[in-house]
Amino acid sequence: MWKEKLKVYDALVAKCPRFERKGKTMPYTSANDYMFSLFNKAGEIGIRFSKEVQQKYLKEFETTI
């Protein structure tokens, strides 16, 4: 199951050729030395957005952090 989810993460990263997947045990992407996405050992994908984008998605999807 973890490897299948990792394939999804890799496919997402591949859609953005400016970034490369890093990390062997915990895959992640970074820009300007700041990590902005990761795939953890529990098989969860984490993405860091700017405050403006966070607010947009919270409103659009009627959710909370």
PDB file with SEQRES, HELIX, SHEET and CRYST1 records, atoms N, CA, C and O in Angstrom:
SEQRES   1 A   65  MET TRP LYS GLU LYS LEU LYS VAL TYR ASP ALA LEU VAL          
SEQRES   2 A   65  ALA LYS CYS PRO ARG PHE GLU ARG LYS GLY LYS THR MET          
SEQRES   3 A   65  PRO TYR THR SER ALA ASN ASP TYR MET PHE SER LEU PHE          
SEQRES   4 A   65  ASN LYS ALA GLY GLU ILE GLY ILE ARG PHE SER LYS GLU          
SEQRES   5 A   65  VAL GLN GLN LYS TYR LEU LYS GLU PHE GLU THR THR ILE          
HELIX    1 AA1 TRP A    2  ALA A   14  1                                  13    
HELIX    2 AA2 LYS A   51  GLU A   60  1                                  10    
SHEET    1 AA1 3 TYR A  28  ALA A  31  0                                        
SHEET    2 AA1 3 TYR A  34  PHE A  39 -1                                        
SHEET    3 AA1 3 ILE A  45  ILE A  47 -1                                        
CRYST1    1.000    1.000    1.000  90.00  90.00  90.00 P 1           1          
ATOM      1  N   MET A   1       0.829  -1.190   0.000  1.00  0.00           N  
ATOM      2  CA  MET A   1       0.000   0.000   0.000  1.00  0.00           C  
ATOM      3  C   MET A   1       0.879   1.263   0.000  1.00  0.00           C  
ATOM      4  O   MET A   1       0.604   2.202  -0.746  1.00  0.00           O  
ATOM      5  N   TRP A   2       1.945   1.292   0.839  1.00  0.00           N  
ATOM      6  CA  TRP A   2       2.827   2.458   0.913  1.00  0.00           C  
ATOM      7  C   TRP A   2       3.477   2.733  -0.436  1.00  0.00           C  
ATOM      8  O   TRP A   2       3.541   3.879  -0.880  1.00  0.00           O  
ATOM      9  N   LYS A   3       3.957   1.682  -1.085  1.00  0.00           N  
ATOM     10  CA  LYS A   3       4.618   1.857  -2.379  1.00  0.00           C  
ATOM     11  C   LYS A   3       3.651   2.370  -3.441  1.00  0.00           C  
ATOM     12  O   LYS A   3       4.044   3.139  -4.318  1.00  0.00           O  
ATOM     13  N   GLU A   4       2.398   1.952  -3.369  1.00  0.00           N  
ATOM     14  CA  GLU A   4       1.394   2.440  -4.318  1.00  0.00           C  
ATOM     15  C   GLU A   4       1.138   3.937  -4.103  1.00  0.00           C  
ATOM     16  O   GLU A   4       1.001   4.696  -5.063  1.00  0.00           O  
ATOM     17  N   LYS A   5       1.078   4.346  -2.842  1.00  0.00           N  
ATOM     18  CA  LYS A   5       0.878   5.762  -2.539  1.00  0.00           C  
ATOM     19  C   LYS A   5       2.102   6.574  -2.934  1.00  0.00           C  
ATOM     20  O   LYS A   5       1.975   7.716  -3.376  1.00  0.00           O  
ATOM     21  N   LEU A   6       3.283   5.992  -2.778  1.00  0.00           N  
ATOM     22  CA  LEU A   6       4.503   6.668  -3.194  1.00  0.00           C  
ATOM     23  C   LEU A   6       4.491   6.936  -4.692  1.00  0.00           C  
ATOM     24  O   LEU A   6       4.988   7.967  -5.143  1.00  0.00           O  
ATOM     25  N   LYS A   7       3.930   6.018  -5.460  1.00  0.00           N  
ATOM     26  CA  LYS A   7       3.820   6.222  -6.907  1.00  0.00           C  
ATOM     27  C   LYS A   7       2.941   7.437  -7.216  1.00  0.00           C  
ATOM     28  O   LYS A   7       3.220   8.176  -8.160  1.00  0.00           O  
ATOM     29  N   VAL A   8       1.896   7.646  -6.436  1.00  0.00           N  
ATOM     30  CA  VAL A   8       1.026   8.808  -6.613  1.00  0.00           C  
ATOM     31  C   VAL A   8       1.818  10.075  -6.319  1.00  0.00           C  
ATOM     32  O   VAL A   8       1.744  11.043  -7.076  1.00  0.00           O  
ATOM     33  N   TYR A   9       2.575  10.075  -5.225  1.00  0.00           N  
ATOM     34  CA  TYR A   9       3.388  11.239  -4.876  1.00  0.00           C  
ATOM     35  C   TYR A   9       4.398  11.525  -5.989  1.00  0.00           C  
ATOM     36  O   TYR A   9       4.544  12.670  -6.418  1.00  0.00           O  
ATOM     37  N   ASP A  10       5.087  10.495  -6.450  1.00  0.00           N  
ATOM     38  CA  ASP A  10       6.066  10.668  -7.527  1.00  0.00           C  
ATOM     39  C   ASP A  10       5.409  11.228  -8.787  1.00  0.00           C  
ATOM     40  O   ASP A  10       5.999  12.061  -9.475  1.00  0.00           O  
ATOM     41  N   ALA A  11       4.202  10.779  -9.091  1.00  0.00           N  
ATOM     42  CA  ALA A  11       3.492  11.276 -10.270  1.00  0.00           C  
ATOM     43  C   ALA A  11       3.152  12.760 -10.107  1.00  0.00           C  
ATOM     44  O   ALA A  11       3.233  13.524 -11.068  1.00  0.00           O  
ATOM     45  N   LEU A  12       2.778  13.163  -8.906  1.00  0.00           N  
ATOM     46  CA  LEU A  12       2.493  14.578  -8.648  1.00  0.00           C  
ATOM     47  C   LEU A  12       3.749  15.423  -8.819  1.00  0.00           C  
ATOM     48  O   LEU A  12       3.712  16.480  -9.448  1.00  0.00           O  
ATOM     49  N   VAL A  13       4.850  14.957  -8.263  1.00  0.00           N  
ATOM     50  CA  VAL A  13       6.116  15.692  -8.372  1.00  0.00           C  
ATOM     51  C   VAL A  13       6.553  15.770  -9.833  1.00  0.00           C  
ATOM     52  O   VAL A  13       7.064  16.802 -10.270  1.00  0.00           O  
ATOM     53  N   ALA A  14       6.362  14.709 -10.580  1.00  0.00           N  
ATOM     54  CA  ALA A  14       6.782  14.675 -11.987  1.00  0.00           C  
ATOM     55  C   ALA A  14       6.037  15.700 -12.837  1.00  0.00           C  
ATOM     56  O   ALA A  14       6.534  16.115 -13.883  1.00  0.00           O  
ATOM     57  N   LYS A  15       4.847  16.111 -12.395  1.00  0.00           N  
ATOM     58  CA  LYS A  15       4.071  17.099 -13.149  1.00  0.00           C  
ATOM     59  C   LYS A  15       4.685  18.495 -13.065  1.00  0.00           C  
ATOM     60  O   LYS A  15       4.293  19.394 -13.809  1.00  0.00           O  
ATOM     61  N   CYS A  16       5.632  18.673 -12.176  1.00  0.00           N  
ATOM     62  CA  CYS A  16       6.272  19.975 -11.982  1.00  0.00           C  
ATOM     63  C   CYS A  16       7.777  19.812 -12.220  1.00  0.00           C  
ATOM     64  O   CYS A  16       8.520  19.585 -11.266  1.00  0.00           O  
ATOM     65  N   PRO A  17       8.236  19.921 -13.454  1.00  0.00           N  
ATOM     66  CA  PRO A  17       9.630  19.629 -13.770  1.00  0.00           C  
ATOM     67  C   PRO A  17      10.648  20.570 -13.120  1.00  0.00           C  
ATOM     68  O   PRO A  17      11.842  20.269 -13.130  1.00  0.00           O  
ATOM     69  N   ARG A  18      10.212  21.690 -12.562  1.00  0.00           N  
ATOM     70  CA  ARG A  18      11.151  22.593 -11.870  1.00  0.00           C  
ATOM     71  C   ARG A  18      11.685  21.984 -10.580  1.00  0.00           C  
ATOM     72  O   ARG A  18      12.717  22.419 -10.069  1.00  0.00           O  
ATOM     73  N   PHE A  19      10.987  20.979 -10.051  1.00  0.00           N  
ATOM     74  CA  PHE A  19      11.361  20.403  -8.765  1.00  0.00           C  
ATOM     75  C   PHE A  19      11.720  18.937  -8.919  1.00  0.00           C  
ATOM     76  O   PHE A  19      11.202  18.238  -9.790  1.00  0.00           O  
ATOM     77  N   GLU A  20      12.612  18.493  -8.059  1.00  0.00           N  
ATOM     78  CA  GLU A  20      12.965  17.082  -8.055  1.00  0.00           C  
ATOM     79  C   GLU A  20      12.651  16.484  -6.695  1.00  0.00           C  
ATOM     80  O   GLU A  20      12.709  17.159  -5.667  1.00  0.00           O  
ATOM     81  N   ARG A  21      12.322  15.222  -6.716  1.00  0.00           N  
ATOM     82  CA  ARG A  21      12.068  14.519  -5.468  1.00  0.00           C  
ATOM     83  C   ARG A  21      13.395  14.262  -4.788  1.00  0.00           C  
ATOM     84  O   ARG A  21      14.354  13.830  -5.429  1.00  0.00           O  
ATOM     85  N   LYS A  22      13.454  14.522  -3.509  1.00  0.00           N  
ATOM     86  CA  LYS A  22      14.652  14.291  -2.714  1.00  0.00           C  
ATOM     87  C   LYS A  22      14.289  13.356  -1.567  1.00  0.00           C  
ATOM     88  O   LYS A  22      13.117  13.040  -1.359  1.00  0.00           O  
ATOM     89  N   GLY A  23      15.295  12.922  -0.832  1.00  0.00           N  
ATOM     90  CA  GLY A  23      15.057  12.088   0.342  1.00  0.00           C  
ATOM     91  C   GLY A  23      14.887  10.631  -0.011  1.00  0.00           C  
ATOM     92  O   GLY A  23      14.181  10.284  -0.958  1.00  0.00           O  
ATOM     93  N   LYS A  24      15.543   9.778   0.761  1.00  0.00           N  
ATOM     94  CA  LYS A  24      15.437   8.337   0.513  1.00  0.00           C  
ATOM     95  C   LYS A  24      14.400   7.685   1.411  1.00  0.00           C  
ATOM     96  O   LYS A  24      13.573   6.906   0.936  1.00  0.00           O  
ATOM     97  N   THR A  25      14.434   7.993   2.703  1.00  0.00           N  
ATOM     98  CA  THR A  25      13.479   7.362   3.618  1.00  0.00           C  
ATOM     99  C   THR A  25      12.198   8.169   3.767  1.00  0.00           C  
ATOM    100  O   THR A  25      11.142   7.607   4.058  1.00  0.00           O  
ATOM    101  N   MET A  26      12.281   9.491   3.569  1.00  0.00           N  
ATOM    102  CA  MET A  26      11.088  10.337   3.576  1.00  0.00           C  
ATOM    103  C   MET A  26      11.182  11.286   2.381  1.00  0.00           C  
ATOM    104  O   MET A  26      11.812  12.340   2.467  1.00  0.00           O  
ATOM    105  N   PRO A  27      10.558  10.910   1.278  1.00  0.00           N  
ATOM    106  CA  PRO A  27      10.616  11.728   0.067  1.00  0.00           C  
ATOM    107  C   PRO A  27      10.026  13.122   0.297  1.00  0.00           C  
ATOM    108  O   PRO A  27       9.041  13.286   1.017  1.00  0.00           O  
ATOM    109  N   TYR A  28      10.651  14.121  -0.333  1.00  0.00           N  
ATOM    110  CA  TYR A  28      10.169  15.484  -0.200  1.00  0.00           C  
ATOM    111  C   TYR A  28      10.619  16.323  -1.390  1.00  0.00           C  
ATOM    112  O   TYR A  28      11.461  15.895  -2.180  1.00  0.00           O  
ATOM    113  N   THR A  29      10.053  17.517  -1.511  1.00  0.00           N  
ATOM    114  CA  THR A  29      10.503  18.511  -2.484  1.00  0.00           C  
ATOM    115  C   THR A  29      10.786  19.798  -1.723  1.00  0.00           C  
ATOM    116  O   THR A  29      10.217  20.045  -0.660  1.00  0.00           O  
ATOM    117  N   SER A  30      11.674  20.615  -2.285  1.00  0.00           N  
ATOM    118  CA  SER A  30      11.996  21.882  -1.641  1.00  0.00           C  
ATOM    119  C   SER A  30      12.305  22.935  -2.692  1.00  0.00           C  
ATOM    120  O   SER A  30      12.636  22.628  -3.838  1.00  0.00           O  
ATOM    121  N   ALA A  31      12.187  24.191  -2.265  1.00  0.00           N  
ATOM    122  CA  ALA A  31      12.539  25.335  -3.099  1.00  0.00           C  
ATOM    123  C   ALA A  31      13.189  26.366  -2.189  1.00  0.00           C  
ATOM    124  O   ALA A  31      12.674  26.657  -1.110  1.00  0.00           O  
ATOM    125  N   ASN A  32      14.302  26.911  -2.615  1.00  0.00           N  
ATOM    126  CA  ASN A  32      15.037  27.882  -1.799  1.00  0.00           C  
ATOM    127  C   ASN A  32      15.322  27.341  -0.398  1.00  0.00           C  
ATOM    128  O   ASN A  32      15.248  28.076   0.587  1.00  0.00           O  
ATOM    129  N   ASP A  33      15.643  26.066  -0.320  1.00  0.00           N  
ATOM    130  CA  ASP A  33      15.956  25.380   0.942  1.00  0.00           C  
ATOM    131  C   ASP A  33      14.779  25.255   1.899  1.00  0.00           C  
ATOM    132  O   ASP A  33      14.986  24.999   3.086  1.00  0.00           O  
ATOM    133  N   TYR A  34      13.548  25.430   1.418  1.00  0.00           N  
ATOM    134  CA  TYR A  34      12.359  25.248   2.238  1.00  0.00           C  
ATOM    135  C   TYR A  34      11.550  24.072   1.698  1.00  0.00           C  
ATOM    136  O   TYR A  34      11.140  24.063   0.538  1.00  0.00           O  
ATOM    137  N   MET A  35      11.331  23.083   2.560  1.00  0.00           N  
ATOM    138  CA  MET A  35      10.533  21.930   2.158  1.00  0.00           C  
ATOM    139  C   MET A  35       9.084  22.379   1.979  1.00  0.00           C  
ATOM    140  O   MET A  35       8.531  23.068   2.836  1.00  0.00           O  
ATOM    141  N   PHE A  36       8.471  21.982   0.855  1.00  0.00           N  
ATOM    142  CA  PHE A  36       7.071  22.360   0.660  1.00  0.00           C  
ATOM    143  C   PHE A  36       6.165  21.174   0.396  1.00  0.00           C  
ATOM    144  O   PHE A  36       4.945  21.331   0.363  1.00  0.00           O  
ATOM    145  N   SER A  37       6.730  19.990   0.208  1.00  0.00           N  
ATOM    146  CA  SER A  37       5.895  18.795   0.156  1.00  0.00           C  
ATOM    147  C   SER A  37       6.681  17.627   0.714  1.00  0.00           C  
ATOM    148  O   SER A  37       7.911  17.607   0.678  1.00  0.00           O  
ATOM    149  N   LEU A  38       5.946  16.656   1.230  1.00  0.00           N  
ATOM    150  CA  LEU A  38       6.602  15.457   1.742  1.00  0.00           C  
ATOM    151  C   LEU A  38       5.648  14.279   1.679  1.00  0.00           C  
ATOM    152  O   LEU A  38       4.429  14.432   1.595  1.00  0.00           O  
ATOM    153  N   PHE A  39       6.246  13.107   1.723  1.00  0.00           N  
ATOM    154  CA  PHE A  39       5.488  11.855   1.777  1.00  0.00           C  
ATOM    155  C   PHE A  39       6.020  11.110   2.986  1.00  0.00           C  
ATOM    156  O   PHE A  39       7.156  10.636   2.965  1.00  0.00           O  
ATOM    157  N   ASN A  40       5.214  10.996   4.051  1.00  0.00           N  
ATOM    158  CA  ASN A  40       5.727  10.431   5.298  1.00  0.00           C  
ATOM    159  C   ASN A  40       5.586   8.908   5.369  1.00  0.00           C  
ATOM    160  O   ASN A  40       5.030   8.274   4.472  1.00  0.00           O  
ATOM    161  N   LYS A  41       6.098   8.352   6.445  1.00  0.00           N  
ATOM    162  CA  LYS A  41       6.112   6.891   6.610  1.00  0.00           C  
ATOM    163  C   LYS A  41       4.723   6.300   6.777  1.00  0.00           C  
ATOM    164  O   LYS A  41       4.530   5.100   6.580  1.00  0.00           O  
ATOM    165  N   ALA A  42       3.748   7.136   7.141  1.00  0.00           N  
ATOM    166  CA  ALA A  42       2.363   6.676   7.269  1.00  0.00           C  
ATOM    167  C   ALA A  42       1.643   6.696   5.920  1.00  0.00           C  
ATOM    168  O   ALA A  42       0.474   6.323   5.831  1.00  0.00           O  
ATOM    169  N   GLY A  43       2.352   7.135   4.863  1.00  0.00           N  
ATOM    170  CA  GLY A  43       1.745   7.169   3.538  1.00  0.00           C  
ATOM    171  C   GLY A  43       0.897   8.403   3.294  1.00  0.00           C  
ATOM    172  O   GLY A  43       0.025   8.402   2.426  1.00  0.00           O  
ATOM    173  N   GLU A  44       1.152   9.464   4.064  1.00  0.00           N  
ATOM    174  CA  GLU A  44       0.393  10.703   3.924  1.00  0.00           C  
ATOM    175  C   GLU A  44       1.224  11.722   3.140  1.00  0.00           C  
ATOM    176  O   GLU A  44       2.439  11.817   3.310  1.00  0.00           O  
ATOM    177  N   ILE A  45       0.551  12.469   2.289  1.00  0.00           N  
ATOM    178  CA  ILE A  45       1.198  13.531   1.531  1.00  0.00           C  
ATOM    179  C   ILE A  45       0.905  14.851   2.232  1.00  0.00           C  
ATOM    180  O   ILE A  45      -0.246  15.167   2.536  1.00  0.00           O  
ATOM    181  N   GLY A  46       1.958  15.612   2.482  1.00  0.00           N  
ATOM    182  CA  GLY A  46       1.808  16.931   3.089  1.00  0.00           C  
ATOM    183  C   GLY A  46       2.281  17.989   2.109  1.00  0.00           C  
ATOM    184  O   GLY A  46       3.319  17.825   1.468  1.00  0.00           O  
ATOM    185  N   ILE A  47       1.524  19.076   1.987  1.00  0.00           N  
ATOM    186  CA  ILE A  47       1.888  20.170   1.079  1.00  0.00           C  
ATOM    187  C   ILE A  47       1.753  21.484   1.840  1.00  0.00           C  
ATOM    188  O   ILE A  47       0.732  21.744   2.478  1.00  0.00           O  
ATOM    189  N   ARG A  48       2.794  22.307   1.765  1.00  0.00           N  
ATOM    190  CA  ARG A  48       2.764  23.628   2.398  1.00  0.00           C  
ATOM    191  C   ARG A  48       2.407  24.670   1.339  1.00  0.00           C  
ATOM    192  O   ARG A  48       3.060  24.766   0.300  1.00  0.00           O  
ATOM    193  N   PHE A  49       1.363  25.447   1.621  1.00  0.00           N  
ATOM    194  CA  PHE A  49       0.932  26.507   0.722  1.00  0.00           C  
ATOM    195  C   PHE A  49       1.173  27.859   1.382  1.00  0.00           C  
ATOM    196  O   PHE A  49       1.314  27.944   2.602  1.00  0.00           O  
ATOM    197  N   SER A  50       1.219  28.908   0.578  1.00  0.00           N  
ATOM    198  CA  SER A  50       1.283  30.265   1.120  1.00  0.00           C  
ATOM    199  C   SER A  50      -0.024  30.543   1.864  1.00  0.00           C  
ATOM    200  O   SER A  50      -1.022  29.854   1.655  1.00  0.00           O  
ATOM    201  N   LYS A  51      -0.012  31.547   2.726  1.00  0.00           N  
ATOM    202  CA  LYS A  51      -1.229  31.896   3.480  1.00  0.00           C  
ATOM    203  C   LYS A  51      -2.387  32.237   2.544  1.00  0.00           C  
ATOM    204  O   LYS A  51      -3.537  31.892   2.814  1.00  0.00           O  
ATOM    205  N   GLU A  52      -2.073  32.920   1.439  1.00  0.00           N  
ATOM    206  CA  GLU A  52      -3.129  33.299   0.498  1.00  0.00           C  
ATOM    207  C   GLU A  52      -3.771  32.069  -0.146  1.00  0.00           C  
ATOM    208  O   GLU A  52      -4.994  31.981  -0.253  1.00  0.00           O  
ATOM    209  N   VAL A  53      -2.942  31.134  -0.568  1.00  0.00           N  
ATOM    210  CA  VAL A  53      -3.458  29.915  -1.200  1.00  0.00           C  
ATOM    211  C   VAL A  53      -4.205  29.074  -0.167  1.00  0.00           C  
ATOM    212  O   VAL A  53      -5.241  28.489  -0.483  1.00  0.00           O  
ATOM    213  N   GLN A  54      -3.692  29.006   1.061  1.00  0.00           N  
ATOM    214  CA  GLN A  54      -4.391  28.273   2.126  1.00  0.00           C  
ATOM    215  C   GLN A  54      -5.804  28.812   2.291  1.00  0.00           C  
ATOM    216  O   GLN A  54      -6.766  28.045   2.313  1.00  0.00           O  
ATOM    217  N   GLN A  55      -5.929  30.136   2.406  1.00  0.00           N  
ATOM    218  CA  GLN A  55      -7.242  30.741   2.610  1.00  0.00           C  
ATOM    219  C   GLN A  55      -8.185  30.460   1.443  1.00  0.00           C  
ATOM    220  O   GLN A  55      -9.375  30.212   1.637  1.00  0.00           O  
ATOM    221  N   LYS A  56      -7.635  30.504   0.230  1.00  0.00           N  
ATOM    222  CA  LYS A  56      -8.445  30.209  -0.957  1.00  0.00           C  
ATOM    223  C   LYS A  56      -9.000  28.788  -0.899  1.00  0.00           C  
ATOM    224  O   LYS A  56     -10.190  28.571  -1.128  1.00  0.00           O  
ATOM    225  N   TYR A  57      -8.133  27.821  -0.590  1.00  0.00           N  
ATOM    226  CA  TYR A  57      -8.575  26.420  -0.550  1.00  0.00           C  
ATOM    227  C   TYR A  57      -9.515  26.153   0.624  1.00  0.00           C  
ATOM    228  O   TYR A  57     -10.470  25.389   0.486  1.00  0.00           O  
ATOM    229  N   LEU A  58      -9.259  26.764   1.760  1.00  0.00           N  
ATOM    230  CA  LEU A  58     -10.153  26.581   2.905  1.00  0.00           C  
ATOM    231  C   LEU A  58     -11.568  27.045   2.556  1.00  0.00           C  
ATOM    232  O   LEU A  58     -12.553  26.387   2.890  1.00  0.00           O  
ATOM    233  N   LYS A  59     -11.645  28.175   1.886  1.00  0.00           N  
ATOM    234  CA  LYS A  59     -12.961  28.702   1.496  1.00  0.00           C  
ATOM    235  C   LYS A  59     -13.580  27.846   0.396  1.00  0.00           C  
ATOM    236  O   LYS A  59     -14.754  27.483   0.470  1.00  0.00           O  
ATOM    237  N   GLU A  60     -12.781  27.525  -0.627  1.00  0.00           N  
ATOM    238  CA  GLU A  60     -13.289  26.764  -1.769  1.00  0.00           C  
ATOM    239  C   GLU A  60     -13.823  25.396  -1.371  1.00  0.00           C  
ATOM    240  O   GLU A  60     -14.852  24.953  -1.882  1.00  0.00           O  
ATOM    241  N   PHE A  61     -13.119  24.724  -0.455  1.00  0.00           N  
ATOM    242  CA  PHE A  61     -13.505  23.368  -0.065  1.00  0.00           C  
ATOM    243  C   PHE A  61     -14.276  23.320   1.252  1.00  0.00           C  
ATOM    244  O   PHE A  61     -14.547  22.246   1.789  1.00  0.00           O  
ATOM    245  N   GLU A  62     -14.626  24.512   1.766  1.00  0.00           N  
ATOM    246  CA  GLU A  62     -15.406  24.608   3.002  1.00  0.00           C  
ATOM    247  C   GLU A  62     -14.861  23.691   4.082  1.00  0.00           C  
ATOM    248  O   GLU A  62     -15.554  22.810   4.591  1.00  0.00           O  
ATOM    249  N   THR A  63     -13.579  23.927   4.420  1.00  0.00           N  
ATOM    250  CA  THR A  63     -12.911  23.083   5.406  1.00  0.00           C  
ATOM    251  C   THR A  63     -12.067  23.932   6.349  1.00  0.00           C  
ATOM    252  O   THR A  63     -12.067  25.159   6.257  1.00  0.00           O  
ATOM    253  N   THR A  64     -11.359  23.284   7.242  1.00  0.00           N  
ATOM    254  CA  THR A  64     -10.456  23.957   8.176  1.00  0.00           C  
ATOM    255  C   THR A  64      -9.100  23.265   8.129  1.00  0.00           C  
ATOM    256  O   THR A  64      -8.935  22.209   7.520  1.00  0.00           O  
ATOM    257  N   ILE A  65      -8.147  23.888   8.786  1.00  0.00           N  
ATOM    258  CA  ILE A  65      -6.803  23.299   8.832  1.00  0.00           C  
ATOM    259  C   ILE A  65      -6.794  22.099   9.736  1.00  0.00           C  
ATOM    260  O   ILE A  65      -5.754  21.463   9.908  1.00  0.00           O  
TER     261      ILE A  65                                                      
END                                                                             
